[in-house]
Amino acid sequence: MVIDHNTVLLTDELERQLMRQAIEEQFRPRPLRALGKLLSKMVQSVRSPAQRHSGETANA
């Protein structure tokens, strides 16, 4: 019976590399994603008062 220990070592090394990449990606700046969130918040803030105003006239 032959046991190939290299497979386990490669798997561990691959796992280390993937974890390292994931940690690096976590802290990488994402300007387009930030811009999208900003635009989304701006649209929500513009829609919010309009929805409240239309609700007030509907109740009156």
PDBQT receptor file of N, H, CA, C and O in Angstrom, charges set to zero:
ATOM      1  N   MET A   1       0.848  -1.181   0.000  1.00  0.00    +0.000 N 
ATOM      2  CA  MET A   1       0.000   0.000   0.000  1.00  0.00    +0.000 C 
ATOM      3  C   MET A   1       0.892   1.243   0.000  1.00  0.00    +0.000 C 
ATOM      4  O   MET A   1       1.771   1.384   0.850  1.00  0.00    +0.000 OA
ATOM      5  N   VAL A   2       0.661   2.136  -0.953  1.00  0.00    +0.000 N 
ATOM      6  H   VAL A   2      -0.053   2.021  -1.644  1.00  0.00    +0.000 HD
ATOM      7  CA  VAL A   2       1.454   3.351  -1.077  1.00  0.00    +0.000 C 
ATOM      8  C   VAL A   2       0.577   4.544  -0.690  1.00  0.00    +0.000 C 
ATOM      9  O   VAL A   2      -0.523   4.720  -1.216  1.00  0.00    +0.000 OA
ATOM     10  N   ILE A   3       1.077   5.345   0.223  1.00  0.00    +0.000 N 
ATOM     11  H   ILE A   3       1.970   5.202   0.650  1.00  0.00    +0.000 HD
ATOM     12  CA  ILE A   3       0.348   6.539   0.658  1.00  0.00    +0.000 C 
ATOM     13  C   ILE A   3       1.060   7.752   0.083  1.00  0.00    +0.000 C 
ATOM     14  O   ILE A   3       2.259   7.938   0.287  1.00  0.00    +0.000 OA
ATOM     15  N   ASP A   4       0.321   8.560  -0.627  1.00  0.00    +0.000 N 
ATOM     16  H   ASP A   4      -0.653   8.408  -0.793  1.00  0.00    +0.000 HD
ATOM     17  CA  ASP A   4       0.899   9.747  -1.248  1.00  0.00    +0.000 C 
ATOM     18  C   ASP A   4       0.638  10.950  -0.343  1.00  0.00    +0.000 C 
ATOM     19  O   ASP A   4      -0.467  11.492  -0.329  1.00  0.00    +0.000 OA
ATOM     20  N   HIS A   5       1.651  11.363   0.407  1.00  0.00    +0.000 N 
ATOM     21  H   HIS A   5       2.549  10.922   0.395  1.00  0.00    +0.000 HD
ATOM     22  CA  HIS A   5       1.508  12.485   1.331  1.00  0.00    +0.000 C 
ATOM     23  C   HIS A   5       1.586  13.827   0.615  1.00  0.00    +0.000 C 
ATOM     24  O   HIS A   5       1.171  14.842   1.174  1.00  0.00    +0.000 OA
ATOM     25  N   ASN A   6       2.104  13.857  -0.600  1.00  0.00    +0.000 N 
ATOM     26  H   ASN A   6       2.442  13.032  -1.054  1.00  0.00    +0.000 HD
ATOM     27  CA  ASN A   6       2.227  15.114  -1.329  1.00  0.00    +0.000 C 
ATOM     28  C   ASN A   6       0.867  15.739  -1.620  1.00  0.00    +0.000 C 
ATOM     29  O   ASN A   6       0.734  16.962  -1.650  1.00  0.00    +0.000 OA
ATOM     30  N   THR A   7      -0.135  14.905  -1.833  1.00  0.00    +0.000 N 
ATOM     31  H   THR A   7      -0.028  13.911  -1.809  1.00  0.00    +0.000 HD
ATOM     32  CA  THR A   7      -1.474  15.413  -2.110  1.00  0.00    +0.000 C 
ATOM     33  C   THR A   7      -1.981  16.243  -0.939  1.00  0.00    +0.000 C 
ATOM     34  O   THR A   7      -2.563  17.309  -1.140  1.00  0.00    +0.000 OA
ATOM     35  N   VAL A   8      -1.767  15.767   0.275  1.00  0.00    +0.000 N 
ATOM     36  H   VAL A   8      -1.294  14.901   0.439  1.00  0.00    +0.000 HD
ATOM     37  CA  VAL A   8      -2.207  16.487   1.463  1.00  0.00    +0.000 C 
ATOM     38  C   VAL A   8      -1.443  17.797   1.590  1.00  0.00    +0.000 C 
ATOM     39  O   VAL A   8      -2.037  18.824   1.919  1.00  0.00    +0.000 OA
ATOM     40  N   LEU A   9      -0.145  17.780   1.337  1.00  0.00    +0.000 N 
ATOM     41  H   LEU A   9       0.337  16.946   1.070  1.00  0.00    +0.000 HD
ATOM     42  CA  LEU A   9       0.656  18.989   1.436  1.00  0.00    +0.000 C 
ATOM     43  C   LEU A   9       0.233  20.010   0.388  1.00  0.00    +0.000 C 
ATOM     44  O   LEU A   9       0.166  21.205   0.674  1.00  0.00    +0.000 OA
ATOM     45  N   LEU A  10      -0.050  19.547  -0.811  1.00  0.00    +0.000 N 
ATOM     46  H   LEU A  10       0.004  18.576  -1.043  1.00  0.00    +0.000 HD
ATOM     47  CA  LEU A  10      -0.504  20.462  -1.849  1.00  0.00    +0.000 C 
ATOM     48  C   LEU A  10      -1.862  21.059  -1.481  1.00  0.00    +0.000 C 
ATOM     49  O   LEU A  10      -2.114  22.242  -1.710  1.00  0.00    +0.000 OA
ATOM     50  N   THR A  11      -2.721  20.238  -0.916  1.00  0.00    +0.000 N 
ATOM     51  H   THR A  11      -2.516  19.277  -0.730  1.00  0.00    +0.000 HD
ATOM     52  CA  THR A  11      -4.033  20.721  -0.511  1.00  0.00    +0.000 C 
ATOM     53  C   THR A  11      -3.896  21.767   0.588  1.00  0.00    +0.000 C 
ATOM     54  O   THR A  11      -4.569  22.797   0.552  1.00  0.00    +0.000 OA
ATOM     55  N   ASP A  12      -3.031  21.510   1.564  1.00  0.00    +0.000 N 
ATOM     56  H   ASP A  12      -2.484  20.673   1.593  1.00  0.00    +0.000 HD
ATOM     57  CA  ASP A  12      -2.804  22.483   2.635  1.00  0.00    +0.000 C 
ATOM     58  C   ASP A  12      -2.229  23.781   2.074  1.00  0.00    +0.000 C 
ATOM     59  O   ASP A  12      -2.643  24.873   2.464  1.00  0.00    +0.000 OA
ATOM     60  N   GLU A  13      -1.281  23.655   1.164  1.00  0.00    +0.000 N 
ATOM     61  H   GLU A  13      -0.945  22.768   0.847  1.00  0.00    +0.000 HD
ATOM     62  CA  GLU A  13      -0.682  24.849   0.566  1.00  0.00    +0.000 C 
ATOM     63  C   GLU A  13      -1.727  25.618  -0.246  1.00  0.00    +0.000 C 
ATOM     64  O   GLU A  13      -1.778  26.847  -0.194  1.00  0.00    +0.000 OA
ATOM     65  N   LEU A  14      -2.544  24.901  -0.983  1.00  0.00    +0.000 N 
ATOM     66  H   LEU A  14      -2.502  23.903  -1.025  1.00  0.00    +0.000 HD
ATOM     67  CA  LEU A  14      -3.600  25.553  -1.757  1.00  0.00    +0.000 C 
ATOM     68  C   LEU A  14      -4.577  26.272  -0.828  1.00  0.00    +0.000 C 
ATOM     69  O   LEU A  14      -5.009  27.390  -1.110  1.00  0.00    +0.000 OA
ATOM     70  N   GLU A  15      -4.917  25.623   0.273  1.00  0.00    +0.000 N 
ATOM     71  H   GLU A  15      -4.566  24.715   0.503  1.00  0.00    +0.000 HD
ATOM     72  CA  GLU A  15      -5.820  26.248   1.240  1.00  0.00    +0.000 C 
ATOM     73  C   GLU A  15      -5.200  27.523   1.815  1.00  0.00    +0.000 C 
ATOM     74  O   GLU A  15      -5.887  28.532   1.972  1.00  0.00    +0.000 OA
ATOM     75  N   ARG A  16      -3.921  27.477   2.124  1.00  0.00    +0.000 N 
ATOM     76  H   ARG A  16      -3.363  26.657   1.996  1.00  0.00    +0.000 HD
ATOM     77  CA  ARG A  16      -3.229  28.664   2.642  1.00  0.00    +0.000 C 
ATOM     78  C   ARG A  16      -3.251  29.798   1.619  1.00  0.00    +0.000 C 
ATOM     79  O   ARG A  16      -3.497  30.953   1.967  1.00  0.00    +0.000 OA
ATOM     80  N   GLN A  17      -2.995  29.463   0.373  1.00  0.00    +0.000 N 
ATOM     81  H   GLN A  17      -2.796  28.525   0.090  1.00  0.00    +0.000 HD
ATOM     82  CA  GLN A  17      -2.998  30.479  -0.680  1.00  0.00    +0.000 C 
ATOM     83  C   GLN A  17      -4.382  31.097  -0.848  1.00  0.00    +0.000 C 
ATOM     84  O   GLN A  17      -4.518  32.313  -0.983  1.00  0.00    +0.000 OA
ATOM     85  N   LEU A  18      -5.397  30.253  -0.837  1.00  0.00    +0.000 N 
ATOM     86  H   LEU A  18      -5.286  29.266  -0.727  1.00  0.00    +0.000 HD
ATOM     87  CA  LEU A  18      -6.759  30.758  -0.992  1.00  0.00    +0.000 C 
ATOM     88  C   LEU A  18      -7.163  31.648   0.182  1.00  0.00    +0.000 C 
ATOM     89  O   LEU A  18      -7.807  32.681  -0.006  1.00  0.00    +0.000 OA
ATOM     90  N   MET A  19      -6.783  31.244   1.385  1.00  0.00    +0.000 N 
ATOM     91  H   MET A  19      -6.260  30.405   1.537  1.00  0.00    +0.000 HD
ATOM     92  CA  MET A  19      -7.082  32.065   2.559  1.00  0.00    +0.000 C 
ATOM     93  C   MET A  19      -6.351  33.402   2.484  1.00  0.00    +0.000 C 
ATOM     94  O   MET A  19      -6.925  34.444   2.801  1.00  0.00    +0.000 OA
ATOM     95  N   ARG A  20      -5.102  33.374   2.071  1.00  0.00    +0.000 N 
ATOM     96  H   ARG A  20      -4.636  32.528   1.814  1.00  0.00    +0.000 HD
ATOM     97  CA  ARG A  20      -4.316  34.601   1.951  1.00  0.00    +0.000 C 
ATOM     98  C   ARG A  20      -4.955  35.539   0.923  1.00  0.00    +0.000 C 
ATOM     99  O   ARG A  20      -5.072  36.742   1.158  1.00  0.00    +0.000 OA
ATOM    100  N   GLN A  21      -5.362  34.981  -0.206  1.00  0.00    +0.000 N 
ATOM    101  H   GLN A  21      -5.267  34.004  -0.397  1.00  0.00    +0.000 HD
ATOM    102  CA  GLN A  21      -6.003  35.797  -1.244  1.00  0.00    +0.000 C 
ATOM    103  C   GLN A  21      -7.328  36.380  -0.750  1.00  0.00    +0.000 C 
ATOM    104  O   GLN A  21      -7.647  37.536  -1.026  1.00  0.00    +0.000 OA
ATOM    105  N   ALA A  22      -8.091  35.575  -0.022  1.00  0.00    +0.000 N 
ATOM    106  H   ALA A  22      -7.832  34.636   0.202  1.00  0.00    +0.000 HD
ATOM    107  CA  ALA A  22      -9.377  36.055   0.488  1.00  0.00    +0.000 C 
ATOM    108  C   ALA A  22      -9.183  37.197   1.476  1.00  0.00    +0.000 C 
ATOM    109  O   ALA A  22      -9.939  38.169   1.461  1.00  0.00    +0.000 OA
ATOM    110  N   ILE A  23      -8.181  37.087   2.326  1.00  0.00    +0.000 N 
ATOM    111  H   ILE A  23      -7.567  36.298   2.338  1.00  0.00    +0.000 HD
ATOM    112  CA  ILE A  23      -7.907  38.146   3.294  1.00  0.00    +0.000 C 
ATOM    113  C   ILE A  23      -7.451  39.408   2.583  1.00  0.00    +0.000 C 
ATOM    114  O   ILE A  23      -7.864  40.509   2.946  1.00  0.00    +0.000 OA
ATOM    115  N   GLU A  24      -6.601  39.258   1.570  1.00  0.00    +0.000 N 
ATOM    116  H   GLU A  24      -6.265  38.363   1.275  1.00  0.00    +0.000 HD
ATOM    117  CA  GLU A  24      -6.142  40.427   0.815  1.00  0.00    +0.000 C 
ATOM    118  C   GLU A  24      -7.297  41.085   0.072  1.00  0.00    +0.000 C 
ATOM    119  O   GLU A  24      -7.375  42.313   0.021  1.00  0.00    +0.000 OA
ATOM    120  N   GLU A  25      -8.192  40.292  -0.503  1.00  0.00    +0.000 N 
ATOM    121  H   GLU A  25      -8.128  39.295  -0.462  1.00  0.00    +0.000 HD
ATOM    122  CA  GLU A  25      -9.340  40.826  -1.239  1.00  0.00    +0.000 C 
ATOM    123  C   GLU A  25     -10.289  41.576  -0.309  1.00  0.00    +0.000 C 
ATOM    124  O   GLU A  25     -10.934  42.542  -0.715  1.00  0.00    +0.000 OA
ATOM    125  N   GLN A  26     -10.367  41.124   0.938  1.00  0.00    +0.000 N 
ATOM    126  H   GLN A  26      -9.843  40.339   1.269  1.00  0.00    +0.000 HD
ATOM    127  CA  GLN A  26     -11.281  41.733   1.890  1.00  0.00    +0.000 C 
ATOM    128  C   GLN A  26     -10.942  43.204   2.123  1.00  0.00    +0.000 C 
ATOM    129  O   GLN A  26     -11.841  44.024   2.309  1.00  0.00    +0.000 OA
ATOM    130  N   PHE A  27      -9.667  43.537   2.115  1.00  0.00    +0.000 N 
ATOM    131  H   PHE A  27      -8.937  42.870   1.965  1.00  0.00    +0.000 HD
ATOM    132  CA  PHE A  27      -9.241  44.894   2.424  1.00  0.00    +0.000 C 
ATOM    133  C   PHE A  27      -8.903  45.717   1.181  1.00  0.00    +0.000 C 
ATOM    134  O   PHE A  27      -8.445  46.855   1.293  1.00  0.00    +0.000 OA
ATOM    135  N   ARG A  28      -9.126  45.150   0.009  1.00  0.00    +0.000 N 
ATOM    136  H   ARG A  28      -9.498  44.227  -0.082  1.00  0.00    +0.000 HD
ATOM    137  CA  ARG A  28      -8.842  45.878  -1.227  1.00  0.00    +0.000 C 
ATOM    138  C   ARG A  28      -9.929  46.924  -1.465  1.00  0.00    +0.000 C 
ATOM    139  O   ARG A  28     -11.115  46.611  -1.371  1.00  0.00    +0.000 OA
ATOM    140  N   PRO A  29      -9.540  48.157  -1.772  1.00  0.00    +0.000 N 
ATOM    141  CA  PRO A  29     -10.557  49.183  -2.026  1.00  0.00    +0.000 C 
ATOM    142  C   PRO A  29     -11.356  48.866  -3.291  1.00  0.00    +0.000 C 
ATOM    143  O   PRO A  29     -10.801  48.408  -4.290  1.00  0.00    +0.000 OA
ATOM    144  N   ARG A  30     -12.640  49.111  -3.234  1.00  0.00    +0.000 N 
ATOM    145  H   ARG A  30     -13.090  49.483  -2.423  1.00  0.00    +0.000 HD
ATOM    146  CA  ARG A  30     -13.528  48.861  -4.370  1.00  0.00    +0.000 C 
ATOM    147  C   ARG A  30     -14.317  50.139  -4.664  1.00  0.00    +0.000 C 
ATOM    148  O   ARG A  30     -15.432  50.311  -4.171  1.00  0.00    +0.000 OA
ATOM    149  N   PRO A  31     -13.738  51.032  -5.465  1.00  0.00    +0.000 N 
ATOM    150  CA  PRO A  31     -14.385  52.330  -5.697  1.00  0.00    +0.000 C 
ATOM    151  C   PRO A  31     -15.727  52.230  -6.414  1.00  0.00    +0.000 C 
ATOM    152  O   PRO A  31     -16.636  53.003  -6.112  1.00  0.00    +0.000 OA
ATOM    153  N   LEU A  32     -15.874  51.313  -7.342  1.00  0.00    +0.000 N 
ATOM    154  H   LEU A  32     -15.135  50.685  -7.587  1.00  0.00    +0.000 HD
ATOM    155  CA  LEU A  32     -17.151  51.209  -8.067  1.00  0.00    +0.000 C 
ATOM    156  C   LEU A  32     -18.262  50.704  -7.156  1.00  0.00    +0.000 C 
ATOM    157  O   LEU A  32     -19.400  51.167  -7.239  1.00  0.00    +0.000 OA
ATOM    158  N   ARG A  33     -17.932  49.762  -6.293  1.00  0.00    +0.000 N 
ATOM    159  H   ARG A  33     -17.008  49.387  -6.226  1.00  0.00    +0.000 HD
ATOM    160  CA  ARG A  33     -18.931  49.260  -5.352  1.00  0.00    +0.000 C 
ATOM    161  C   ARG A  33     -19.346  50.372  -4.387  1.00  0.00    +0.000 C 
ATOM    162  O   ARG A  33     -20.527  50.515  -4.072  1.00  0.00    +0.000 OA
ATOM    163  N   ALA A  34     -18.373  51.157  -3.919  1.00  0.00    +0.000 N 
ATOM    164  H   ALA A  34     -17.414  51.041  -4.175  1.00  0.00    +0.000 HD
ATOM    165  CA  ALA A  34     -18.674  52.273  -3.019  1.00  0.00    +0.000 C 
ATOM    166  C   ALA A  34     -19.539  53.314  -3.726  1.00  0.00    +0.000 C 
ATOM    167  O   ALA A  34     -20.467  53.856  -3.125  1.00  0.00    +0.000 OA
ATOM    168  N   LEU A  35     -19.250  53.593  -4.979  1.00  0.00    +0.000 N 
ATOM    169  H   LEU A  35     -18.497  53.152  -5.468  1.00  0.00    +0.000 HD
ATOM    170  CA  LEU A  35     -20.040  54.550  -5.752  1.00  0.00    +0.000 C 
ATOM    171  C   LEU A  35     -21.471  54.047  -5.923  1.00  0.00    +0.000 C 
ATOM    172  O   LEU A  35     -22.423  54.821  -5.820  1.00  0.00    +0.000 OA
ATOM    173  N   GLY A  36     -21.618  52.758  -6.183  1.00  0.00    +0.000 N 
ATOM    174  H   GLY A  36     -20.845  52.129  -6.267  1.00  0.00    +0.000 HD
ATOM    175  CA  GLY A  36     -22.950  52.169  -6.322  1.00  0.00    +0.000 C 
ATOM    176  C   GLY A  36     -23.758  52.287  -5.041  1.00  0.00    +0.000 C 
ATOM    177  O   GLY A  36     -24.948  52.599  -5.080  1.00  0.00    +0.000 OA
ATOM    178  N   LYS A  37     -23.114  52.037  -3.901  1.00  0.00    +0.000 N 
ATOM    179  H   LYS A  37     -22.147  51.784  -3.869  1.00  0.00    +0.000 HD
ATOM    180  CA  LYS A  37     -23.810  52.163  -2.622  1.00  0.00    +0.000 C 
ATOM    181  C   LYS A  37     -24.220  53.605  -2.363  1.00  0.00    +0.000 C 
ATOM    182  O   LYS A  37     -25.318  53.869  -1.872  1.00  0.00    +0.000 OA
ATOM    183  N   LEU A  38     -23.330  54.536  -2.695  1.00  0.00    +0.000 N 
ATOM    184  H   LEU A  38     -22.438  54.322  -3.094  1.00  0.00    +0.000 HD
ATOM    185  CA  LEU A  38     -23.634  55.954  -2.510  1.00  0.00    +0.000 C 
ATOM    186  C   LEU A  38     -24.832  56.367  -3.363  1.00  0.00    +0.000 C 
ATOM    187  O   LEU A  38     -25.743  57.040  -2.880  1.00  0.00    +0.000 OA
ATOM    188  N   LEU A  39     -24.828  55.965  -4.620  1.00  0.00    +0.000 N 
ATOM    189  H   LEU A  39     -24.089  55.419  -5.013  1.00  0.00    +0.000 HD
ATOM    190  CA  LEU A  39     -25.947  56.304  -5.510  1.00  0.00    +0.000 C 
ATOM    191  C   LEU A  39     -27.250  55.680  -5.022  1.00  0.00    +0.000 C 
ATOM    192  O   LEU A  39     -28.307  56.307  -5.086  1.00  0.00    +0.000 OA
ATOM    193  N   SER A  40     -27.171  54.452  -4.539  1.00  0.00    +0.000 N 
ATOM    194  H   SER A  40     -26.312  53.943  -4.487  1.00  0.00    +0.000 HD
ATOM    195  CA  SER A  40     -28.353  53.776  -4.023  1.00  0.00    +0.000 C 
ATOM    196  C   SER A  40     -28.929  54.526  -2.824  1.00  0.00    +0.000 C 
ATOM    197  O   SER A  40     -30.144  54.701  -2.723  1.00  0.00    +0.000 OA
ATOM    198  N   LYS A  41     -28.061  54.968  -1.921  1.00  0.00    +0.000 N 
ATOM    199  H   LYS A  41     -27.075  54.826  -2.004  1.00  0.00    +0.000 HD
ATOM    200  CA  LYS A  41     -28.524  55.719  -0.750  1.00  0.00    +0.000 C 
ATOM    201  C   LYS A  41     -29.126  57.055  -1.162  1.00  0.00    +0.000 C 
ATOM    202  O   LYS A  41     -30.118  57.502  -0.587  1.00  0.00    +0.000 OA
ATOM    203  N   MET A  42     -28.517  57.689  -2.164  1.00  0.00    +0.000 N 
ATOM    204  H   MET A  42     -27.711  57.326  -2.631  1.00  0.00    +0.000 HD
ATOM    205  CA  MET A  42     -29.046  58.976  -2.626  1.00  0.00    +0.000 C 
ATOM    206  C   MET A  42     -30.435  58.800  -3.226  1.00  0.00    +0.000 C 
ATOM    207  O   MET A  42     -31.328  59.609  -2.971  1.00  0.00    +0.000 OA
ATOM    208  N   VAL A  43     -30.623  57.755  -4.018  1.00  0.00    +0.000 N 
ATOM    209  H   VAL A  43     -29.898  57.098  -4.226  1.00  0.00    +0.000 HD
ATOM    210  CA  VAL A  43     -31.927  57.496  -4.631  1.00  0.00    +0.000 C 
ATOM    211  C   VAL A  43     -32.955  57.197  -3.545  1.00  0.00    +0.000 C 
ATOM    212  O   VAL A  43     -34.087  57.676  -3.617  1.00  0.00    +0.000 OA
ATOM    213  N   GLN A  44     -32.576  56.412  -2.543  1.00  0.00    +0.000 N 
ATOM    214  H   GLN A  44     -31.656  56.023  -2.484  1.00  0.00    +0.000 HD
ATOM    215  CA  GLN A  44     -33.501  56.098  -1.455  1.00  0.00    +0.000 C 
ATOM    216  C   GLN A  44     -33.892  57.353  -0.685  1.00  0.00    +0.000 C 
ATOM    217  O   GLN A  44     -35.050  57.511  -0.298  1.00  0.00    +0.000 OA
ATOM    218  N   SER A  45     -32.932  58.242  -0.462  1.00  0.00    +0.000 N 
ATOM    219  H   SER A  45     -31.991  58.114  -0.776  1.00  0.00    +0.000 HD
ATOM    220  CA  SER A  45     -33.246  59.459   0.291  1.00  0.00    +0.000 C 
ATOM    221  C   SER A  45     -34.144  60.391  -0.519  1.00  0.00    +0.000 C 
ATOM    222  O   SER A  45     -34.956  61.117   0.055  1.00  0.00    +0.000 OA
ATOM    223  N   VAL A  46     -34.008  60.380  -1.831  1.00  0.00    +0.000 N 
ATOM    224  H   VAL A  46     -33.348  59.791  -2.297  1.00  0.00    +0.000 HD
ATOM    225  CA  VAL A  46     -34.871  61.209  -2.675  1.00  0.00    +0.000 C 
ATOM    226  C   VAL A  46     -36.269  60.610  -2.737  1.00  0.00    +0.000 C 
ATOM    227  O   VAL A  46     -37.257  61.344  -2.720  1.00  0.00    +0.000 OA
ATOM    228  N   ARG A  47     -36.361  59.301  -2.807  1.00  0.00    +0.000 N 
ATOM    229  H   ARG A  47     -35.558  58.705  -2.821  1.00  0.00    +0.000 HD
ATOM    230  CA  ARG A  47     -37.667  58.636  -2.891  1.00  0.00    +0.000 C 
ATOM    231  C   ARG A  47     -38.410  58.696  -1.562  1.00  0.00    +0.000 C 
ATOM    232  O   ARG A  47     -39.636  58.810  -1.550  1.00  0.00    +0.000 OA
ATOM    233  N   SER A  48     -37.704  58.622  -0.461  1.00  0.00    +0.000 N 
ATOM    234  H   SER A  48     -36.709  58.529  -0.471  1.00  0.00    +0.000 HD
ATOM    235  CA  SER A  48     -38.326  58.579   0.855  1.00  0.00    +0.000 C 
ATOM    236  C   SER A  48     -39.255  59.764   1.110  1.00  0.00    +0.000 C 
ATOM    237  O   SER A  48     -40.419  59.542   1.443  1.00  0.00    +0.000 OA
ATOM    238  N   PRO A  49     -38.802  61.006   0.973  1.00  0.00    +0.000 N 
ATOM    239  CA  PRO A  49     -39.712  62.133   1.212  1.00  0.00    +0.000 C 
ATOM    240  C   PRO A  49     -40.890  62.134   0.241  1.00  0.00    +0.000 C 
ATOM    241  O   PRO A  49     -42.000  62.505   0.621  1.00  0.00    +0.000 OA
ATOM    242  N   ALA A  50     -40.669  61.733  -0.980  1.00  0.00    +0.000 N 
ATOM    243  H   ALA A  50     -39.767  61.431  -1.289  1.00  0.00    +0.000 HD
ATOM    244  CA  ALA A  50     -41.755  61.702  -1.961  1.00  0.00    +0.000 C 
ATOM    245  C   ALA A  50     -42.813  60.687  -1.545  1.00  0.00    +0.000 C 
ATOM    246  O   ALA A  50     -44.008  60.943  -1.696  1.00  0.00    +0.000 OA
ATOM    247  N   GLN A  51     -42.392  59.554  -1.030  1.00  0.00    +0.000 N 
ATOM    248  H   GLN A  51     -41.422  59.347  -0.908  1.00  0.00    +0.000 HD
ATOM    249  CA  GLN A  51     -43.345  58.535  -0.597  1.00  0.00    +0.000 C 
ATOM    250  C   GLN A  51     -44.112  59.004   0.635  1.00  0.00    +0.000 C 
ATOM    251  O   GLN A  51     -45.311  58.753   0.757  1.00  0.00    +0.000 OA
ATOM    252  N   ARG A  52     -43.419  59.685   1.549  1.00  0.00    +0.000 N 
ATOM    253  H   ARG A  52     -42.445  59.889   1.450  1.00  0.00    +0.000 HD
ATOM    254  CA  ARG A  52     -44.102  60.195   2.742  1.00  0.00    +0.000 C 
ATOM    255  C   ARG A  52     -45.124  61.259   2.347  1.00  0.00    +0.000 C 
ATOM    256  O   ARG A  52     -46.232  61.295   2.883  1.00  0.00    +0.000 OA
ATOM    257  N   HIS A  53     -44.746  62.119   1.410  1.00  0.00    +0.000 N 
ATOM    258  H   HIS A  53     -43.846  62.089   0.975  1.00  0.00    +0.000 HD
ATOM    259  CA  HIS A  53     -45.652  63.186   0.982  1.00  0.00    +0.000 C 
ATOM    260  C   HIS A  53     -46.891  62.596   0.304  1.00  0.00    +0.000 C 
ATOM    261  O   HIS A  53     -48.008  63.039   0.571  1.00  0.00    +0.000 OA
ATOM    262  N   SER A  54     -46.708  61.621  -0.553  1.00  0.00    +0.000 N 
ATOM    263  H   SER A  54     -45.801  61.262  -0.770  1.00  0.00    +0.000 HD
ATOM    264  CA  SER A  54     -47.849  61.032  -1.253  1.00  0.00    +0.000 C 
ATOM    265  C   SER A  54     -48.736  60.270  -0.276  1.00  0.00    +0.000 C 
ATOM    266  O   SER A  54     -49.949  60.196  -0.474  1.00  0.00    +0.000 OA
ATOM    267  N   GLY A  55     -48.152  59.707   0.770  1.00  0.00    +0.000 N 
ATOM    268  H   GLY A  55     -47.167  59.768   0.932  1.00  0.00    +0.000 HD
ATOM    269  CA  GLY A  55     -48.946  59.017   1.785  1.00  0.00    +0.000 C 
ATOM    270  C   GLY A  55     -49.779  59.982   2.598  1.00  0.00    +0.000 C 
ATOM    271  O   GLY A  55     -50.896  59.649   2.995  1.00  0.00    +0.000 OA
ATOM    272  N   GLU A  56     -49.255  61.179   2.856  1.00  0.00    +0.000 N 
ATOM    273  H   GLU A  56     -48.348  61.449   2.534  1.00  0.00    +0.000 HD
ATOM    274  CA  GLU A  56     -49.991  62.182   3.628  1.00  0.00    +0.000 C 
ATOM    275  C   GLU A  56     -51.205  62.676   2.849  1.00  0.00    +0.000 C 
ATOM    276  O   GLU A  56     -52.272  62.878   3.429  1.00  0.00    +0.000 OA
ATOM    277  N   THR A  57     -51.053  62.870   1.553  1.00  0.00    +0.000 N 
ATOM    278  H   THR A  57     -50.186  62.706   1.082  1.00  0.00    +0.000 HD
ATOM    279  CA  THR A  57     -52.182  63.358   0.757  1.00  0.00    +0.000 C 
ATOM    280  C   THR A  57     -53.232  62.269   0.591  1.00  0.00    +0.000 C 
ATOM    281  O   THR A  57     -54.420  62.566   0.470  1.00  0.00    +0.000 OA
ATOM    282  N   ALA A  58     -52.807  61.023   0.585  1.00  0.00    +0.000 N 
ATOM    283  H   ALA A  58     -51.841  60.781   0.684  1.00  0.00    +0.000 HD
ATOM    284  CA  ALA A  58     -53.758  59.931   0.438  1.00  0.00    +0.000 C 
ATOM    285  C   ALA A  58     -54.596  59.787   1.706  1.00  0.00    +0.000 C 
ATOM    286  O   ALA A  58     -55.769  59.420   1.631  1.00  0.00    +0.000 OA
ATOM    287  N   ASN A  59     -54.011  60.072   2.865  1.00  0.00    +0.000 N 
ATOM    288  H   ASN A  59     -53.059  60.370   2.925  1.00  0.00    +0.000 HD
ATOM    289  CA  ASN A  59     -54.739  59.943   4.123  1.00  0.00    +0.000 C 
ATOM    290  C   ASN A  59     -55.639  61.147   4.389  1.00  0.00    +0.000 C 
ATOM    291  O   ASN A  59     -56.564  61.042   5.195  1.00  0.00    +0.000 OA
ATOM    292  N   ALA A  60     -55.406  62.263   3.752  1.00  0.00    +0.000 N 
ATOM    293  H   ALA A  60     -54.655  62.349   3.097  1.00  0.00    +0.000 HD
ATOM    294  CA  ALA A  60     -56.158  63.494   4.038  1.00  0.00    +0.000 C 
ATOM    295  C   ALA A  60     -57.529  63.495   3.426  1.00  0.00    +0.000 C 
ATOM    296  O   ALA A  60     -58.274  64.463   3.582  1.00  0.00    +0.000 OA
TER     297      ALA A  60
